[in-house]
Amino acid sequence: MKRSPGFLAHLLKRSRLLAASVMRVDAVSSHRDAVANVDSINVDSVSVDKTGPLTTSEQALLRYQIGARWDMIHRLHALKAAPAHLSCALCGHTARRDAFAEHVTECIFEGGTITRHQCPVCDVIFGSDLMLDLSPEALTREYEWHYQIFSEGDSTEQEIRAFKALNPERGRAYVNWGSGAWSSSTEHLRAEGWEVYGYEPHGSAHGGGQYVLTTRSELEQIKPAGIFSNNVLEHFRYPVAALRDMASLLPAGALMSHATPCFEYRFEFTRFHLFFFLGKSREWIAEQANLSIADYRADGDFMNLVLQTP
């Protein structure tokens, strides 16, 4: 039986109540100490709304809470019988469960076991179901908590390569979609004379700055000529809808350049990667978003798909 978003939201609420039943200590020097002192720690006192970075103690407590919550989710999920049929989260193809190849790994960010499946029709690898079934609010909280503890590596070089794949023109505006706080590509490209803006709607991920946009109205005002991204497409719960949304901001014949190693089954060790666009799935998302593929190239972990609006 398919789990509803409400079911998982209930699990998350229960885990927070469980975590709130313990008391707070003011200083914990390491994650090991946090776990050892769990009976005296109020992990719910670590607020995602706190201004400024968390202390080492607070990070340890929050990391423990994330792990405890996902442990509870997995334990309750294990009590449910696996459905006999699966539906592809991308193209919707439904078939017996054994028709979908299974891929199992472990999340290095306290999320436990990740079980994904590959669609026999469109080739995409999707999952886990536990992440896909989260409500938008619960998924947003996952990111907020994650970025209180972890940060991405510097992706400046890959973002610049994705930008250059647009064949940009001087005097026109371009948007780095999902620019985050772990890249200096926007500043680098603007220093070269390019009119580039970052776009990051998640407050937990963006680092601020004069040229970082956070709302759609700001995007509409600059009238972008092209959009590029790096390590973003695989995070969208509904990637086709996201591509359509981006395309609606662009003029006819404009290009979008999306780079991610998740065009193959790589970097599978994080639960936040919901889709791996293998094989025919790249053509499928382009067609469903009313876009055409202008270029696709792979160079090691740098894989880039260039799409064009009608």
C-alpha positions as CSV (number, residue, x, y, z in Angstrom):
1,M,0.0,0.0,0.0
2,K,1.4,3.4,-1.0
3,R,2.3,5.6,2.0
4,S,0.7,9.0,2.0
5,P,2.5,12.3,2.7
6,G,0.4,12.6,5.8
7,F,1.7,9.2,7.1
8,L,5.3,10.4,6.9
9,A,4.5,13.8,8.3
10,H,3.0,11.9,11.3
11,L,6.2,10.0,11.7
12,L,8.3,13.1,11.7
13,K,6.0,14.7,14.3
14,R,6.2,11.6,16.5
15,S,10.0,11.6,16.3
16,R,10.2,15.3,17.2
17,L,8.0,14.6,20.2
18,L,10.3,11.7,21.2
19,A,13.4,13.9,20.9
20,A,11.7,16.7,22.9
21,S,11.3,14.3,25.9
22,V,15.0,14.6,26.8
23,M,16.6,17.5,28.7
24,R,19.3,19.9,27.4
25,V,23.0,20.1,28.3
26,D,24.9,23.3,27.5
27,A,28.1,21.8,26.2
28,V,28.8,18.7,24.2
29,S,32.3,18.5,22.6
30,S,31.6,15.9,19.9
31,H,29.0,13.8,18.2
32,R,30.0,10.8,20.3
33,D,29.5,12.8,23.5
34,A,26.1,13.9,22.2
35,V,24.9,10.3,21.7
36,A,26.4,9.3,25.1
37,N,24.5,12.0,26.9
38,V,21.2,11.7,24.9
39,D,19.2,11.1,28.1
40,S,20.0,14.7,29.2
41,I,19.8,16.5,25.9
42,N,16.9,18.4,24.5
43,V,17.6,18.1,20.8
44,D,14.4,19.9,20.0
45,S,15.9,23.1,21.5
46,V,18.1,23.3,18.3
47,S,15.9,25.5,16.2
48,V,16.1,25.8,12.4
49,D,15.1,29.4,12.8
50,K,18.1,30.3,14.9
51,T,20.0,33.4,13.6
52,G,23.6,32.6,12.8
53,P,25.5,29.3,12.7
54,L,24.9,26.5,15.2
55,T,27.6,25.8,17.8
56,T,29.4,22.5,17.7
57,S,27.3,21.2,20.5
58,E,24.1,22.2,18.7
59,Q,25.2,20.7,15.5
60,A,25.9,17.4,17.2
61,L,22.5,17.4,18.8
62,L,20.7,18.2,15.5
63,R,22.7,15.5,13.7
64,Y,21.6,13.0,16.4
65,Q,17.9,14.1,16.0
66,I,18.1,13.6,12.2
67,G,19.5,10.1,12.7
68,A,16.9,9.2,15.4
69,R,14.0,10.4,13.3
70,W,15.1,8.5,10.2
71,D,15.7,5.4,12.3
72,M,12.1,5.6,13.5
73,I,10.8,6.1,9.9
74,H,12.7,3.0,8.7
75,R,11.5,0.9,11.7
76,L,7.9,1.8,11.1
77,H,8.3,1.4,7.4
78,A,9.6,-2.1,7.9
79,L,6.3,-3.1,9.5
80,K,4.4,-2.5,6.3
81,A,4.3,-5.1,3.5
82,A,6.0,-4.1,0.3
83,P,3.5,-3.3,-2.5
84,A,3.3,-5.9,-5.3
85,H,3.4,-3.2,-7.9
86,L,5.5,0.0,-8.4
87,S,4.9,3.1,-10.4
88,C,7.8,5.2,-11.8
89,A,8.0,8.5,-10.1
90,L,9.0,10.2,-13.4
91,C,7.0,8.7,-16.3
92,G,4.3,6.9,-14.3
93,H,4.9,3.4,-15.7
94,T,3.3,0.8,-13.4
95,A,4.4,-2.8,-13.3
96,R,5.1,-5.7,-10.9
97,R,7.8,-4.8,-8.4
98,D,10.2,-7.3,-9.8
99,A,10.2,-5.5,-13.2
100,F,12.1,-2.6,-11.6
101,A,15.8,-3.1,-10.9
102,E,16.6,-2.4,-7.2
103,H,19.6,-0.2,-6.1
104,V,20.4,-0.1,-2.4
105,T,23.0,2.1,-0.6
106,E,23.5,3.9,2.6
107,C,23.0,7.6,3.2
108,I,26.1,9.3,4.7
109,F,24.0,12.1,6.1
110,E,22.2,10.1,8.8
111,G,19.3,8.9,6.6
112,G,19.9,5.2,6.9
113,T,19.4,2.8,4.0
114,I,18.3,4.2,0.6
115,T,16.4,1.9,-1.7
116,R,15.8,3.1,-5.2
117,H,14.3,1.5,-8.3
118,Q,15.0,1.8,-12.1
119,C,12.1,2.2,-14.5
120,P,12.1,-0.5,-17.2
121,V,10.5,2.0,-19.6
122,C,12.2,5.4,-19.2
123,D,15.5,4.2,-17.5
124,V,15.4,6.7,-14.7
125,I,16.5,5.6,-11.2
126,F,14.2,7.1,-8.6
127,G,13.8,7.1,-4.9
128,S,13.8,6.4,-2.1
129,D,10.0,6.2,-1.7
130,L,10.5,7.5,1.8
131,M,11.9,10.8,0.5
132,L,9.5,11.0,-2.5
133,D,6.5,10.6,-0.2
134,L,7.5,13.5,2.1
135,S,5.2,16.5,2.1
136,P,6.7,19.7,0.6
137,E,6.9,21.1,4.2
138,A,8.7,18.0,5.5
139,L,11.1,18.0,2.5
140,T,11.9,21.7,3.1
141,R,12.7,21.0,6.7
142,E,15.0,18.1,5.7
143,Y,17.0,20.7,3.7
144,E,16.9,23.3,6.4
145,W,18.3,20.9,9.0
146,H,20.8,19.4,6.6
147,Y,22.4,22.8,5.8
148,Q,22.6,23.7,9.5
149,I,25.2,20.9,9.7
150,F,26.6,20.1,6.3
151,S,27.8,22.2,3.3
152,E,28.5,21.4,-0.3
153,G,31.9,21.5,-1.9
154,D,32.9,24.4,-4.1
155,S,31.2,24.0,-7.4
156,T,32.5,27.1,-9.1
157,E,34.3,25.4,-11.9
158,Q,31.3,23.2,-12.9
159,E,28.9,26.1,-12.8
160,I,31.1,28.2,-15.1
161,R,31.3,25.3,-17.5
162,A,27.5,25.0,-17.5
163,F,27.2,28.7,-18.1
164,K,29.6,28.7,-21.0
165,A,27.5,25.9,-22.6
166,L,24.8,28.5,-23.1
167,N,26.9,30.4,-25.7
168,P,26.1,33.6,-23.7
169,E,25.9,37.0,-25.2
170,R,27.2,40.2,-23.6
171,G,24.5,42.6,-22.3
172,R,22.0,39.8,-21.6
173,A,21.0,38.5,-18.2
174,Y,21.6,34.9,-17.1
175,V,20.5,33.0,-14.0
176,N,22.4,30.4,-11.9
177,W,19.5,28.4,-10.7
178,G,19.9,27.0,-7.2
179,S,23.2,28.8,-6.7
180,G,23.5,28.0,-3.0
181,A,26.3,29.4,-0.8
182,W,29.1,27.1,-1.9
183,S,30.1,28.7,-5.1
184,S,31.7,32.0,-6.2
185,S,30.7,31.5,-9.9
186,T,28.3,34.5,-9.9
187,E,30.9,36.9,-8.6
188,H,33.6,35.4,-10.9
189,L,31.4,35.7,-14.0
190,R,30.3,39.2,-13.1
191,A,33.9,40.2,-12.7
192,E,34.4,39.1,-16.3
193,G,31.6,41.4,-17.4
194,W,28.7,38.9,-17.6
195,E,25.3,39.9,-16.2
196,V,24.8,36.8,-14.1
197,Y,22.5,36.4,-11.1
198,G,22.2,33.7,-8.6
199,Y,18.7,32.3,-7.7
200,E,18.3,30.5,-4.4
201,P,14.8,30.4,-2.9
202,H,15.9,28.3,0.1
203,G,17.1,30.6,2.9
204,S,19.1,27.8,4.5
205,A,21.2,27.3,1.4
206,H,21.9,30.8,0.0
207,G,24.7,32.9,1.3
208,G,23.1,36.2,0.5
209,G,24.8,38.8,-1.7
210,Q,23.8,41.7,-3.9
211,Y,23.2,39.5,-7.0
212,V,21.4,36.6,-5.4
213,L,17.6,36.5,-6.1
214,T,15.1,34.8,-3.9
215,T,11.7,35.3,-5.5
216,R,10.1,34.7,-8.8
217,S,9.1,38.3,-9.2
218,E,12.8,39.2,-9.1
219,L,13.5,36.6,-11.8
220,E,10.7,38.1,-14.0
221,Q,12.1,41.6,-13.6
222,I,15.5,40.7,-15.0
223,K,14.1,38.9,-18.0
224,P,16.8,36.2,-18.3
225,A,18.1,35.1,-21.7
226,G,19.3,31.7,-20.3
227,I,19.4,29.6,-17.2
228,F,22.1,27.3,-16.0
229,S,22.5,25.0,-12.9
230,N,24.8,22.5,-11.3
231,N,23.8,19.7,-9.1
232,V,20.2,20.9,-9.0
233,L,18.0,18.8,-11.4
234,E,18.3,15.6,-9.3
235,H,16.9,17.3,-6.2
236,F,13.5,18.4,-7.8
237,R,10.6,16.3,-6.6
238,Y,8.9,17.1,-9.9
239,P,11.7,17.8,-12.4
240,V,9.4,18.2,-15.5
241,A,7.3,20.8,-13.7
242,A,10.5,22.6,-12.6
243,L,11.8,22.6,-16.2
244,R,8.5,24.0,-17.5
245,D,8.7,26.7,-14.8
246,M,12.2,27.7,-15.9
247,A,11.3,27.7,-19.5
248,S,8.3,30.0,-18.9
249,L,10.9,32.7,-17.9
250,L,12.8,32.5,-21.1
251,P,12.3,33.8,-24.7
252,A,11.7,31.5,-27.7
253,G,14.8,29.6,-28.7
254,A,16.6,30.2,-25.4
255,L,18.9,27.7,-23.8
256,M,19.0,26.0,-20.4
257,S,22.2,24.2,-19.3
258,H,21.9,21.7,-16.5
259,A,25.0,19.9,-15.1
260,T,24.9,17.0,-12.7
261,P,26.7,13.7,-12.3
262,C,23.3,12.2,-11.7
263,F,22.9,11.7,-15.4
264,E,24.6,8.5,-14.4
265,Y,24.2,6.5,-11.2
266,R,26.8,8.5,-9.3
267,F,26.9,10.2,-5.9
268,E,24.1,7.9,-4.8
269,F,25.1,8.1,-1.2
270,T,22.7,10.9,-0.3
271,R,19.0,10.6,0.1
272,F,18.6,14.1,-1.3
273,H,19.3,12.8,-4.9
274,L,15.8,11.7,-5.9
275,F,16.4,11.0,-9.6
276,F,19.3,9.7,-11.8
277,F,18.5,10.5,-15.4
278,L,20.0,7.5,-17.2
279,G,19.3,6.4,-20.8
280,K,16.0,7.5,-22.3
281,S,14.9,9.5,-19.3
282,R,16.8,12.6,-20.5
283,E,14.7,12.6,-23.7
284,W,11.6,11.9,-21.8
285,I,11.9,14.9,-19.5
286,A,12.8,17.2,-22.4
287,E,9.8,16.1,-24.4
288,Q,7.4,16.3,-21.4
289,A,8.6,19.9,-20.7
290,N,8.1,20.9,-24.3
291,L,11.9,21.3,-24.8
292,S,14.4,19.9,-27.2
293,I,17.9,18.6,-26.5
294,A,20.5,20.9,-28.0
295,D,23.5,19.1,-26.6
296,Y,24.6,16.5,-24.1
297,R,28.2,15.8,-23.1
298,A,30.0,13.9,-20.4
299,D,33.5,14.6,-19.1
300,G,34.2,12.5,-16.0
301,D,31.8,13.8,-13.3
302,F,30.9,16.8,-15.3
303,M,27.8,15.9,-17.3
304,N,25.8,18.6,-18.9
305,L,22.4,18.6,-20.7
306,V,21.5,21.7,-22.8
307,L,17.8,22.2,-23.5
308,Q,16.2,24.7,-25.8
309,T,12.8,26.3,-25.6
310,P,10.5,26.1,-28.7
